[in-house]
Amino acid sequence: MSLTEAKKPEEPPSSDGKAAQEPKKRRSPMVFIAPVVFIALAAYGIHMYIFSITHEVTDNALLDSDVVQIAPQVVGTVKSVLVSEADHVHAGQLIATLDDAKYRVAVGQANANLAGAIADAKQAGVDISLTETTGRAGETSAGGQVEQAAGGVGAAAAGIKQAQAHVENAKAAVAVAEAEASNSHLDIQTAQLNLTKSKNAVATSQAAVRTAQANVGVSQAAVDSAAAQEAWASKDLKRFQDLYASQAVSLSDLQKAETAHNAAKAALDSARKQLESSRATVEQRQADVDAAQTQVRVAENAIRQAEANAKADDQKITQADSGVLAARADLDTAQRGLAIAIGKRTQSLGEKRSAATTNDKVAMKQAERDQALARVDLAKAALANAQIDLEHTKIYAPVAGKVAKKVVQVGQLAQLGAPLLSIVSDEMPYVVANFKETQMHDMRVGEAVDIDVDAFPGKTFHGKVDSLSPATGSTFALLPPDNATGNFVKVVQRLPVKIVFDSGQSGLDRLRVGMSAVVTVGTR
């Protein structure tokens, strides 16, 4: 008998003497639960498989928006700040101003320079006319002298012709006298133009005096400001010395206060030197005014002298007319002047050739006028640039939005390109989701997207794919990977995808830039 059979108890006999029948076994509940669980898991697996091939999901996503950094276009001390952190501004709203004193002075100086350039251009135009008129008169005079010399030669050849030649020479003398009279009248015009130029110089010098006086005011304001800073630094130093004596502050703090006091004193000395320089400039510009006024008096004297010369030249014309009669009496002496007449003819021809350079002289004056006009254009450009700089002392909001990251304070020195504050645009935020390159095969612009923002659990926003980046994120890294070395490690890259929210959803106003999100894109 085996041990199993030995341990098995004997079954009691039934009443009818037969062994009792074996009791029926009960089925375990797991027999029914296991198939249900298996079917549920299979259905879930099928659902997840179908979901995985028709959707792409990533949690590498952040909310983003357009943020505009506001920086000054000119250097200057901040005069006023008209907004605070988180304030809402509209496009074109004035948000800050810079001290515009030196830029207003620059505009005034540019205006004065423009006025001087215009005056020079006008003078250059007058010089062209004067040069041409004088040159033509010289040509006429030289031509008359040639004719006179030719007449002298002809007079020496024949008696009657000699006498007639003297008459013609006398008439030529009249023409010369008239030409000289014309030159004298031109001298009057030239002197009058010089008078006008001198008066313009007086006006320009007076404008320079006013500009220098304005600089004195600016320098005085700088001295007052520096003196106030020095006084404040001195009091601060005295306070730190007292605190250091009582061991309330460290030696480093005391040294910083001494350094600040020394810097304030140096700034005050510099401002005072600048004030002295500005005052010296005023005196120098006033000396320029006096010199210009002297030139006005000189020009007035030149006008009087030119008028006297013109009167004398008119008398010469009368005398030349008398010379026509005297020429008839010089018939005998004309024969002895044959050789002289030939020499004069040669000399007159040379003078005529010299007088023929009038066109070249006029061309030179025209070039000077063109240069003067170019200086006028430069002065206009300088004035426009000064006006632009003056306008840039007012800083406006380029877009509508909320103020963020405001670091600007009244009194600080604003530097070119240094951000003063940022404006987060009112435009609706969007999502930048970084998908793996293996997820991009079926993704298209316009596909529907579910967006779960971490800050609002249980809330699902809806949107659509707006654009796909043309390059991976690593392409724009500071040090992009170089896979041409042959020993690179292959890493799955990510491509940024821009997703925009559908309008009209509740809760969009609560979204903030930088929030994390999980996005699900339906690719079929």
Salt bridges, closest charged atoms under 4 A:
ASP100 OD1 - ARG104 NE 3.34
GLU139 OE2 - ARG136 NH1 3.26
GLU180 OE1 - LYS316 NZ 3.92
GLU230 OE2 - HIS261 NE2 3.21
ASP236 OD1 - ARG239 NH2 2.46
ASP242 OD2 - LYS238 NZ 2.91
ASP288 OD2 - ARG285 NH1 3.77
ASP313 OD1 - LYS316 NZ 3.78
GLU368 OE1 - LYS365 NZ 3.66
ASP370 OD1 - ARG369 NE 3.96
ASP426 OD2 - HIS88 NE2 2.62
ASP442 OD1 - HIS441 ND1 2.73
ASP450 OD1 - HIS462 ND1 3.00
